[in-house]
């Protein structure tokens, strides 16, 4: 990338270490791909910036649209984003990092799992959320 831009930032763990980063909401089916919306990641120190990007992008869906299903990796997901998406009538399928509000009940179950391939299922009736935890090289 050449030239100057105030949006240029260091991208850790990427083959090209400097560039412009976007968060995108997109869909792909067998024949067509759609870009619904995107958000430019600025070079700021906003707290929970990545989780907020997911929440902001879902809020930009057409008013009254419900029952969308989102997939995201553990970088984007948190219990707050799950609750907000669910209250808007959407579903999210994702992995989640332990420091993102995972319920204590699930953490207790994780501590019991020791051998590779072990798994458990926890459901929170209060939040109407279901979670699986399994052991790969460490609990996931």
Secondary structure as GFF3:
##gff-version 3
##sequence-region A 1 140
A	DSSP	beta_strand	9	10	.	.	.	ID=ss1
A	DSSP	beta_strand	18	19	.	.	.	ID=ss2
A	DSSP	beta_strand	22	28	.	.	.	ID=ss3
A	DSSP	beta_strand	33	40	.	.	.	ID=ss4
A	DSSP	alpha_helix	49	59	.	.	.	ID=ss5
A	DSSP	beta_strand	69	72	.	.	.	ID=ss6
A	DSSP	alpha_helix	79	87	.	.	.	ID=ss7
A	DSSP	beta_strand	91	94	.	.	.	ID=ss8
A	DSSP	three_ten_helix	98	100	.	.	.	ID=ss9
A	DSSP	alpha_helix	104	112	.	.	.	ID=ss10
A	DSSP	beta_strand	119	124	.	.	.	ID=ss11
A	DSSP	beta_strand	129	134	.	.	.	ID=ss12
###
